[in-house]
Amino acid sequence: MHTFFPSEQTLRAVAERLGWTLLHSLWQGAVVAAALAVGLSLLRGRSAARHAACLLALLAMTVAAMLTLLHPEPGTTTMSASSRRRPAATAPVAPPGFQTATTGTGVSVVKSPVANDPRSAASLTTTAAWRGRLARCLPWVSTGWAIGVLLLSLRHAGGWLQVRGWRRGGVAACPALQETFAHLCTRFRLRPGAVRLLETARAGVPMLMGLCRPVVLLPAQAVTGLSGAQLEAILAHELAHLVRLDAWSNLVLIAIETTFFYHPAVWWIGRRVREERELAADDLALRVCADRRLYAGALARLAEFQHASLPFALASTGVGGNGSLLHRIRRIVQPPAAPAPSAPAAAWSLLLLLVAVSLGLPWVARVRAQEPRVTPGEEIQRQAERDAQRRSAQEKDAVESVKRSLAIQAAIQARAAEAARAAEAAQATPAAGVPDITAQEVEDVRVARLLAANRRVARRRAAQDRQIYSPDELREIETLYQVANTKGIRNEESRTSLRQLLDKYDHANRTGCATLYYGQGSQGPERLEYLTRAVEKFSDCYYFNGCQVGGYGRYLLAFTLWEAGEKDKARALIAELRTTYKDATDHQGRPITELAAEAEKTFAGTP
């Protein structure tokens, strides 16, 4: 009698086949992720190509898992019409090296000539026993996977319902915004009415949602908190998502992440997909909104309104990691260098690599099953031959090891005797022509190495400013500083230039040098104020010649405090120089410890 419900054997066969697929997907996904990592290193600077490569890697993992599922693991339980019929009893066939025997009941059995050898029997059954234990766990693996997929699907369904609620609660934007939005659609070559613009009080940031009937939701606080130009830049970002079909690729990403929720490689690739998606949308939006600072300012302003968004909505503020808001703003203000001309060839190479991996991984899992079958007798004979070869190789290695030990011992004795003879000859005839190295020459070498090390640190500290300030800002900082450096600290124009540098750029490396420089040219309380500020706030700043603000500033501040009557503080600063800043140098390259020693002598001789 036929039934619509599958039997227990059918369910077990499905669970085993699915379980083997899940286990193989672990290493298959790792291989695909490794190939993707190589491809991303070749596509540096091309966010759109990197986004496509990440999506292709996810599809390759899916294809590999599907092919593995369609080609079951050898030994997996199957349900066929022939398996439900009991096969006729046949006499077993003895493999080479084995004998057949008939029992009293007329049943033929196969006897192995090594049945009493425990080691051989264990070596033959280890693999089968391991696979049997693993097969018994596969139904539980499949059940756990099904529960995880169900829970994640329910979570995404709730998010989808919430997105629909936001969309239904939206109202049409004001006519001025509609006109700006229509102009942007024209610049993106979108047909009229392809996407609608709605305002809502429920969303935190502007976002794109919908597949067939897309909608851009604009929060009310963004309308009131952003200028017209900033709103236009943000709307351009959302339309860039629409033009790139990111909503569809996001749906594919959610489906694959739900299916492979247990795989760390999928988590990593999914995070990279979201990061590169936002960067690619920024690049496309900047083709319409050419003012990079305006666009960056709009993104920074939106961060004040941001709250958690749903995976079905593409928000302007993006995600964490390399797609974080701070990274995106830096990338917009300081665009990366142009990619290498060979990047298209690298993209095609990555495409072919991922396709080959996705098609070849399922068959790699069954290479061992396709190897020629070896009978137990042949396997035992081969194992005995391998054991004999291994013992022979071990004996040869032992003999060679003894020979090498004797040769090394003889060489050591010969070298020891030669060294003894050379020492006797050296004592008999003293060496001539060896120059004497004075203590001053040793000190000069130490100071030169110290100065070179400080200059390397100064270059590294100045390089940190290139990550914070733009090239124009760095050029202005250096110009303001060089005005004072060329005209002298006592010049009024120099002091005005330094004050302008201190007021405008309060974290630059040159700001620490300018603070110390300004304090040197001041008198009285103003000198004490600026030298103290240089020591407390800019100790890690360096002049380009390797002079550190923290060390040299404490030296100058110690004399200023001594003249002001605060002798205990002055002595404490000198003691700190000799311990914390013992490797610092001054502008002439002298070690700061020498200056500290001179200062101590001066203080000791001054009442």
Sequence and secondary structure as in RCSB ss.txt:
>XXXX:A:sequence
MHTFFPSEQTLRAVAERLGWTLLHSLWQGAVVAAALAVGLSLLRGRSAARHAACLLALLAMTVAAMLTLLHPEPG
TTTMSASSRRRPAATAPVAPPGFQTATTGTGVSVVKSPVANDPRSAASLTTTAAWRGRLARCLPWVSTGWAIGVL
LLSLRHAGGWLQVRGWRRGGVAACPALQETFAHLCTRFRLRPGAVRLLETARAGVPMLMGLCRPVVLLPAQAVTG
LSGAQLEAILAHELAHLVRLDAWSNLVLIAIETTFFYHPAVWWIGRRVREERELAADDLALRVCADRRLYAGALA
RLAEFQHASLPFALASTGVGGNGSLLHRIRRIVQPPAAPAPSAPAAAWSLLLLLVAVSLGLPWVARVRAQEPRVT
PGEEIQRQAERDAQRRSAQEKDAVESVKRSLAIQAAIQARAAEAARAAEAAQATPAAGVPDITAQEVEDVRVARL
LAANRRVARRRAAQDRQIYSPDELREIETLYQVANTKGIRNEESRTSLRQLLDKYDHANRTGCATLYYGQGSQGP
ERLEYLTRAVEKFSDCYYFNGCQVGGYGRYLLAFTLWEAGEKDKARALIAELRTTYKDATDHQGRPITELAAEAE
KTFAGTP
>XXXX:A:secstr
   SS  HHHHHHHHHHHHHHHHHHHHHHHHHHHHHHHHHHHTTT HHHHHHHHHHHHHHHHHHHHHHHHS  TT
     TGGGS          TT EEEE TTS EEEE TTTT HHHHHHHHHHHHHHHHHHHHHHHHHHHHHHHHH
HHHHHHHHHHHHHHHHHHT EE  HHHHHHHHHHHHHTT  TTSSEEEEESS SS EEE SSS EEEEEHHHHHH
S HHHHHHHHHHHHHHHHTTHHHHHHHHHHHHHHTTT HHHHHHHHHHHHHHHHHHHHHHHHH   HHHHHHHHH
HHTTT     TTSEETT  SGGGSHHHHHHHHHS      TTHHHHHHHHHHHHHHHHHHHHHHTTHHHHS    
HHHHHHHHHHHHHHHHHHHHHHHHHHHHHHHHHHHHHHHHHHHHHHHHHHHHHS   S     HHHHHHHHHHHH
HHHHHHHHHHHHHHHTTTS HHHHHHHHHHHHHHHHH TTSHHHHHHHHHHHHH SSSHHHHHHHHHHHHT  HH
HHHHHHHHHHHH TT B TTS BHHHHHHHHHHHHHHHTT HHHHHHHHHHHHHTTTT B TTS BHHHHHHHHH
HHHHH  
